[in-house]
């Protein structure tokens, strides 16, 4: 699965991965970001999520678009069998795309084009 972070240059884009627990015991995951641009992505709500039986929860991933080139990373969710069941390891490809560039400001100046 690929999660796309599409936006304007210098904008922050937040995406959520929804996790469901159909079992009758707690399910816990540790989130890890790896890859070439993993440092540009963050997990603002922390890297651990516990999903109670029959419930759902989200892992929030934030990315600030700083460059024009596409950023790429991988989100890995590893099951933590501390007090619950052992779930499957989940991976998601993270990719960014700049669709628009907004100027931060406009400067007007006058200058001669040519002088002898």
PyMOL commands that set and color helices and strands:
alter all, ss='L'
color gray80, all
select helices_A, chain A and resi 38-40
alter helices_A, ss='H'
color red, helices_A
select strands_A, chain A and resi 2-8+12-20+27-34+41-42+48-51+56-64+72-79+90-100
alter strands_A, ss='S'
color yellow, strands_A
deselect
rebuild
show_as cartoon
